[in-house]
Amino acid sequence: MKIVDMEKRIVENQLELENLITLHEAESDLKLAKMEETIKWYETELVKVGGVSLNPFSWKSKKGKK
């Protein structure tokens, strides 16, 4: 009986872990989407206000034009 109980608990724990992993991935995706949205907002606002780009590769091309 002990082995059967242990096997049952292992299956339950595996299911719980899968649920937790799924929940964690969903939360991570949501945070990533929010961060990307924030970055896009900053990019548009900085370009509007000061003409500054957050892309460091674009800085070099602007310096060469001056």
N, C-alpha and C positions, 0 to 999 in steps of 0.2 A: 504494500500500500504506500509506503514512503516513496518509492521510486515513481509511482503513478502521480502522486501529489507533486513531487519535484518536477516532473515533466510538464504537468499542467501549469505550474507556476512559471516555468521557463517560457512556455508558449505565451502566457499572459504578459510576461515581462517583455518579450519580443514585440508583441503587438503594441504595448505601451511605448516602447522605444520608437517604433515606426511612426506612431502618432505624434510623438514629441519631435521627431526629425521633420515630419511634414509641417508641423506648426512652426518650427524654427525656420524652415526654408521660406514659408509664407511671410513670416515677419521680416526676414532678411530681404526678400524681394520688395516688400512694401517700403522698408527703410531706404533701399537703393533707389527706388522710384522717386521718393521724396527728395533725396539728395540730388538726383539728376535734375529734378524740377527746380530746386534751389539754385543749382549751378547755372541753369539756363536763365533764370531770373537775373542773377548777378551779371551774367554776360551781357544780357540786353540792357540792363540799367547802366553798367559801366560804359558801354559803347555809347548810349544815349547821352549821358552826362559828361563824361570826360574823354570819350573817344579811345578808351583803354580796352584792350583785348586781353582775356585771360590766357590766350594761347601764346606761349613763349616763342614759338616758331614764327609768329607774325611780327614779333618785335624787331627781329633782325631785318626783315624786309622793309619795315618802316624807317629804320635807321639809315638804310642804304639809300632811300629816296631823298632824304634831306640833304 
